[in-house]
Amino acid sequence: MGLLGPGGRGYGHGYRAPGSGGRVPGRRPVGKVGAVDRPHVDVLPGLKSRDSGLEIGGFPFLTQLADKRMDSVRVTVPDVAADRVSLAKVSATAHDIRLDADGLTSVHGARVPRLDGDVLLSFADLNRELGASQVTFTGDGRDRVRAGGTLPVAGYDLRLRAEATVRRHAERGIATEIGGMRLDIGNLATYRPGTRASDGLHLTPKAAAGLARETRKAKALLSAPAVVRQLGLPEATVREALSDDGKLTGLTGSPRFARQARSLDLIDLALDDPEALRGLGLDPDLLDALSRLTRPVLADRLSLAFELPEPKLGDLRLRDVRVEKDGVRVRLTGSGLTVGN
C-alpha cells in the first residue's frame, strides 16, 4: 500500500526509503510490519514508479502503527507517465493517515483525509519527449512557454517558433493554447498555419525585395498566369518585363511590387503552377507537406497538456499553475483518498 519498503520492511521516523537518496544518517529500519514485497509506491492513487521515495514523519513509528494511524507520509514519485509526456516528479505529503491493518504484521490499506504537494513537468523532459532534441522549450513569464528549434518537413529542416499559454483544465488536467506558430524556410519564405489572410506560405520581405536583383526567380514568378492575376498586373506590362530585363527590374524593384509579392499565398499558387514555384527555389513536395501541416496538427505536436488519473475514491485536484525556470509546476491537493485494498 506504499507504507512498506522492499521485503516488507517498515521505516522509522525520518528514514528515507530506497529511491529517495538512501538512509538518513543515524536512522535505521525498524521491525517487520508486513510481508508484501512491492517494488512501487502508490500513496498517490494511480501514480506508480519503481523509484519512488517514501519518508514517514511522526514519532514513535511503531506506536503510530499500533494505533493504526500515521501523522504524515511524504512520497516522491518520479517519471510518471501522463498522456504524451512524463511528469518529472510528483511530490506530496499525506496527513493524518488511518491504516487498515491487522496488528503490526499486515497492512492492507489506508485512508488519507488530506494530501498536498506539487507536480513538475520539466522542460528537459519536454525537450526530449516532444522536441526529439530539435525543439527546446523555455519559460517566458508566469504562464507562457516558448518553443524554438528545427522541425523536419519533407526532408527539410525548417526553423520553428511558437508559444504556449498554460492553464488548468477541469480539476486534474493542464491545457495549452498554442499561438504564434511559424516555420521559416531559410530567408525565402515563412509558413503560418491558419485561415487568415496573413497565414499560409509567404515570401519574406528580404526575398520579395530580392526579386529585383534575381532575374531568373522574377521571371519564373511572372511566368505563372495565376501569379499575374493575383498581382493584378496588366498582361502587356508583364510581357514587356519578361522580354526586357531593364523593364523587369523596374517592375520588380518597386515597393508596391514587393508588397504585392509578399501577399501571395505560395501554397495556393503551387496548385496552379508548381514549376513556377520551383523556379523560386521551393520544392513542390515541401509545399504539399506544408499544406497538410494544419494549425491543429502542428499545435498537437507542441502540446504540453496532461491529466492526472481519477482516484477511485476521494478527490484529487490541481491548483495554481505557474511556469518556472525548470518547467511547469502545479500545486496538488487531495482529500478523502484511499490506498491499497
C-alpha positions as CSV (number, residue, x, y, z in Angstrom):
1,M,0.0,0.0,0.0
2,G,3.0,2.2,-0.2
3,L,3.9,2.2,3.6
4,L,6.3,-0.8,3.2
5,G,9.8,-0.9,1.8
6,P,11.2,-3.8,-0.2
7,G,10.8,-7.2,1.5
8,G,8.0,-5.7,3.7
9,R,10.4,-3.6,5.9
10,G,8.9,-0.6,7.7
11,Y,10.8,2.6,8.2
12,G,11.2,4.7,11.4
13,H,10.8,8.4,11.9
14,G,12.8,10.4,9.4
15,Y,14.0,7.3,7.5
16,R,14.0,7.6,3.6
17,A,13.1,4.5,1.7
18,P,15.3,3.4,-1.3
19,G,15.0,5.6,-4.3
20,S,14.9,8.8,-2.2
21,G,18.6,9.2,-1.7
22,G,19.4,6.4,0.8
23,R,19.3,6.2,4.6
24,V,19.4,9.4,6.7
25,P,22.5,9.2,9.0
26,G,21.6,7.9,12.5
27,R,18.3,6.3,11.4
28,R,17.7,2.6,10.8
29,P,14.8,0.4,9.7
30,V,12.7,-0.9,12.5
31,G,10.6,-4.0,13.0
32,K,9.0,-6.1,10.2
33,V,5.5,-4.7,9.7
34,G,4.2,-6.6,6.7
35,A,5.0,-9.4,4.3
36,V,4.1,-7.9,0.9
37,D,7.1,-7.1,-1.4
38,R,6.0,-4.2,-3.7
39,P,8.6,-2.5,-5.9
40,H,6.5,0.6,-6.3
41,V,4.9,3.1,-4.0
42,D,1.3,4.0,-4.6
43,V,0.5,6.5,-1.8
44,L,-0.8,8.7,-4.6
45,P,-3.6,6.8,-6.2
46,G,-3.0,5.8,-9.8
47,L,0.6,7.2,-9.8
48,K,3.3,4.4,-9.6
49,S,7.0,4.3,-10.1
50,R,9.7,1.8,-9.3
51,D,12.0,4.5,-7.9
52,S,9.5,6.2,-5.6
53,G,10.9,7.7,-2.3
54,L,9.0,7.4,0.9
55,E,9.5,9.4,4.1
56,I,7.5,8.8,7.3
57,G,7.1,11.6,9.8
58,G,5.9,11.4,13.5
59,F,7.4,9.6,16.4
60,P,7.5,6.9,17.6
61,F,6.8,4.9,14.4
62,L,5.7,1.6,16.0
63,T,3.3,3.4,18.3
64,Q,1.7,5.1,15.3
65,L,1.4,1.8,13.5
66,A,-0.1,0.0,16.5
67,D,-2.7,2.8,16.8
68,K,-3.4,2.3,13.1
69,R,-2.6,5.9,12.3
70,M,0.3,8.0,10.9
71,D,0.9,11.7,11.3
72,S,2.3,12.2,7.8
73,V,3.9,10.3,4.9
74,R,5.8,12.2,2.2
75,V,6.2,10.4,-1.1
76,T,8.1,11.4,-4.2
77,V,7.1,9.7,-7.5
78,P,9.5,10.4,-10.4
79,D,8.9,9.9,-14.1
80,V,5.1,9.5,-14.0
81,A,3.6,8.8,-17.5
82,A,0.8,11.4,-18.2
83,D,-0.6,11.2,-21.7
84,R,2.1,12.2,-24.2
85,V,4.6,13.5,-21.7
86,S,6.2,12.4,-18.4
87,L,5.9,14.3,-15.2
88,A,9.5,14.8,-13.9
89,K,8.3,14.5,-10.3
90,V,5.1,14.3,-8.2
91,S,5.8,15.1,-4.6
92,A,3.1,15.1,-1.9
93,T,2.5,14.7,1.8
94,A,-0.4,12.7,3.2
95,H,-1.6,13.9,6.6
96,D,-3.5,12.1,9.4
97,I,-3.4,8.7,7.7
98,R,-5.7,6.0,9.1
99,L,-4.4,2.4,8.5
100,D,-6.4,-0.7,7.7
101,A,-4.2,-3.2,9.4
102,D,-4.1,-6.4,11.4
103,G,-1.7,-5.6,14.2
104,L,1.9,-4.9,13.1
105,T,2.2,-7.7,10.6
106,S,-0.3,-7.0,7.9
107,V,-1.2,-3.6,6.5
108,H,-4.0,-3.8,3.9
109,G,-4.6,-0.2,3.0
110,A,-5.1,3.4,4.3
111,R,-7.4,6.3,4.3
112,V,-5.9,9.7,3.5
113,P,-8.1,12.6,4.7
114,R,-5.8,15.3,3.4
115,L,-2.9,15.5,0.9
116,D,-0.9,18.3,-0.6
117,G,2.1,18.6,-2.8
118,D,3.1,19.6,-6.3
119,V,3.7,18.3,-9.8
120,L,6.7,19.2,-12.0
121,L,6.6,19.0,-15.8
122,S,10.2,19.7,-16.6
123,F,11.5,21.4,-19.8
124,A,14.3,18.9,-20.0
125,D,11.7,16.1,-20.4
126,L,9.7,18.1,-22.9
127,N,12.8,18.8,-25.0
128,R,13.5,15.0,-25.1
129,E,10.0,13.7,-25.5
130,L,8.2,16.3,-27.7
131,G,11.2,18.0,-29.4
132,A,13.2,14.9,-30.2
133,S,16.3,17.1,-29.4
134,Q,15.5,19.5,-32.2
135,V,12.9,21.7,-30.4
136,T,13.6,23.3,-27.0
137,F,11.0,24.7,-24.5
138,T,11.8,27.6,-22.2
139,G,9.7,29.7,-19.8
140,D,8.5,33.1,-20.7
141,G,6.6,34.6,-17.8
142,R,4.3,33.1,-15.3
143,D,2.0,31.3,-17.7
144,R,3.8,31.1,-21.1
145,V,6.3,28.7,-22.7
146,R,8.3,29.3,-25.8
147,A,9.2,26.6,-28.3
148,G,12.1,27.1,-30.8
149,G,14.3,24.9,-32.9
150,T,14.0,23.0,-36.1
151,L,11.2,20.7,-37.4
152,P,11.9,18.3,-40.2
153,V,9.3,18.5,-43.0
154,A,9.6,16.6,-46.3
155,G,13.3,16.2,-45.8
156,Y,13.9,19.9,-45.0
157,D,14.8,21.2,-41.6
158,L,12.6,24.3,-41.0
159,R,13.1,26.8,-38.3
160,L,10.2,26.6,-35.8
161,R,8.9,29.3,-33.4
162,A,5.8,29.1,-31.3
163,E,4.5,30.0,-27.8
164,A,2.1,28.2,-25.5
165,T,-0.2,29.7,-22.8
166,V,-0.5,27.2,-19.9
167,R,-3.7,26.9,-17.8
168,R,-5.5,24.5,-15.6
169,H,-8.1,22.3,-17.4
170,A,-11.0,21.0,-15.3
171,E,-9.9,19.7,-11.9
172,R,-7.0,17.3,-12.8
173,G,-5.6,18.5,-16.1
174,I,-3.4,21.1,-17.7
175,A,-4.2,22.5,-21.2
176,T,-2.1,24.7,-23.5
177,E,-3.1,27.2,-26.1
178,I,-0.5,27.2,-28.9
179,G,-0.1,30.5,-30.8
180,G,2.5,32.5,-32.8
181,M,3.4,29.4,-34.8
182,R,5.7,29.9,-37.8
183,L,8.1,27.8,-39.8
184,D,10.8,29.6,-41.7
185,I,12.2,28.2,-45.0
186,G,15.6,29.9,-44.7
187,N,15.3,33.5,-45.7
188,L,13.0,32.6,-48.6
189,A,9.5,32.1,-47.1
190,T,7.6,31.8,-43.8
191,Y,4.7,29.4,-43.2
192,R,2.0,30.2,-40.6
193,P,-0.8,27.6,-40.3
194,G,-4.3,29.1,-40.2
195,T,-7.0,30.6,-42.4
196,R,-6.4,34.3,-42.0
197,A,-5.0,36.4,-44.9
198,S,-1.7,36.6,-43.2
199,D,-1.5,32.9,-42.7
200,G,-0.2,30.4,-45.3
201,L,3.2,30.5,-47.0
202,H,4.5,33.9,-48.0
203,L,7.8,35.3,-49.2
204,T,9.8,37.1,-46.6
205,P,10.4,40.8,-47.0
206,K,14.0,40.1,-47.9
207,A,13.1,37.5,-50.6
208,A,10.4,39.8,-52.1
209,A,12.8,42.7,-52.3
210,G,15.5,40.5,-53.8
211,L,13.3,39.7,-56.9
212,A,14.6,42.9,-58.4
213,R,18.1,41.5,-58.3
214,E,17.3,37.9,-59.1
215,T,16.1,37.9,-62.7
216,R,15.7,34.2,-63.0
217,K,13.3,34.0,-60.0
218,A,11.4,37.1,-61.0
219,K,10.8,35.6,-64.5
220,A,9.7,32.3,-63.0
221,L,7.2,34.0,-60.8
222,L,5.8,36.3,-63.6
223,S,5.5,33.4,-66.0
224,A,2.7,31.9,-63.9
225,P,-0.7,33.2,-65.0
226,A,-2.1,32.7,-61.5
227,V,0.6,35.0,-60.1
228,V,-0.1,37.7,-62.7
229,R,-3.8,37.5,-61.9
230,Q,-3.3,37.8,-58.1
231,L,-0.8,40.7,-58.5
232,G,-3.3,42.5,-60.7
233,L,-0.7,43.3,-63.3
234,P,-1.7,44.2,-66.9
235,E,-0.7,41.3,-69.3
236,A,1.1,43.8,-71.6
237,T,3.2,45.1,-68.8
238,V,4.2,41.6,-67.9
239,R,5.1,40.6,-71.5
240,E,7.3,43.6,-71.8
241,A,9.1,42.9,-68.5
242,L,9.7,39.3,-69.5
243,S,11.3,40.3,-72.7
244,D,13.3,43.3,-71.4
245,D,15.5,42.9,-68.3
246,G,15.6,46.7,-67.7
247,K,11.8,46.9,-67.6
248,L,11.7,43.7,-65.4
249,T,14.0,45.3,-62.9
250,G,11.9,48.5,-62.9
251,L,8.7,46.5,-62.3
252,T,10.0,44.1,-59.6
253,G,12.1,46.8,-57.8
254,S,9.2,49.0,-56.9
255,P,8.0,48.9,-53.2
256,R,4.5,48.3,-54.5
257,F,5.5,45.1,-56.3
258,A,7.4,43.9,-53.2
259,R,4.3,44.3,-51.0
260,Q,2.2,42.5,-53.6
261,A,4.6,39.7,-53.8
262,R,4.6,39.2,-50.0
263,S,0.8,38.9,-50.1
264,L,0.9,35.9,-52.4
265,D,0.0,32.6,-50.7
266,L,2.5,30.3,-52.4
267,I,0.8,27.1,-51.4
268,D,-2.4,28.1,-53.3
269,L,-0.2,29.1,-56.3
270,A,1.5,25.7,-56.2
271,L,-1.8,24.0,-57.0
272,D,-1.9,26.0,-60.3
273,D,1.8,26.0,-61.3
274,P,4.2,24.1,-59.1
275,E,7.0,24.5,-61.6
276,A,6.9,28.3,-61.3
277,L,7.5,28.0,-57.6
278,R,10.3,25.5,-58.2
279,G,11.9,28.4,-60.0
280,L,11.8,30.3,-56.8
281,G,13.7,27.5,-55.0
282,L,10.6,25.9,-53.4
283,D,10.2,22.1,-53.7
284,P,6.7,21.1,-54.6
285,D,6.9,18.1,-52.2
286,L,7.7,20.6,-49.4
287,L,4.7,22.7,-50.3
288,D,2.5,19.7,-50.4
289,A,3.7,18.6,-46.9
290,L,3.1,22.1,-45.5
291,S,-0.4,22.1,-46.9
292,R,-1.2,19.1,-44.6
293,L,0.6,20.7,-41.6
294,T,-2.5,22.5,-40.4
295,R,-2.8,24.5,-37.2
296,P,-4.4,21.7,-35.2
297,V,-1.7,19.2,-36.4
298,L,1.2,21.5,-35.5
299,A,-0.4,22.5,-32.2
300,D,-0.8,18.9,-31.2
301,R,2.9,18.2,-31.8
302,L,3.7,21.0,-29.4
303,S,1.0,20.4,-26.8
304,L,2.1,20.2,-23.1
305,A,-1.3,19.0,-21.9
306,F,-1.7,16.2,-19.4
307,E,-4.3,14.9,-17.0
308,L,-3.8,13.1,-13.7
309,P,-5.7,9.8,-13.2
310,E,-9.0,10.0,-11.4
311,P,-8.9,8.2,-8.0
312,K,-11.5,5.5,-7.3
313,L,-12.5,7.3,-4.1
314,G,-11.9,10.8,-2.9
315,D,-10.8,14.0,-4.6
316,L,-7.5,14.9,-6.4
317,R,-7.1,18.3,-7.9
318,L,-4.5,20.6,-9.5
319,R,-4.2,24.2,-8.5
320,D,-2.0,27.3,-9.1
321,V,-0.3,26.6,-12.4
322,R,2.9,28.5,-12.9
323,V,5.9,28.4,-15.3
324,E,9.3,28.4,-13.6
325,K,12.9,28.2,-14.9
326,D,13.0,24.4,-14.9
327,G,9.4,23.7,-16.1
328,V,5.7,23.9,-15.4
329,R,4.9,23.4,-11.7
330,V,1.3,22.8,-10.4
331,R,0.1,22.6,-6.9
332,L,-1.6,19.3,-6.0
333,T,-4.4,18.8,-3.3
334,G,-6.4,15.8,-2.3
335,S,-9.0,14.7,0.2
336,G,-10.8,11.5,1.2
337,L,-8.4,9.3,-0.7
338,T,-7.9,5.6,-0.1
339,V,-4.7,3.5,-0.8
340,G,-4.4,-0.3,-1.1
341,N,-7.1,-2.8,-0.8
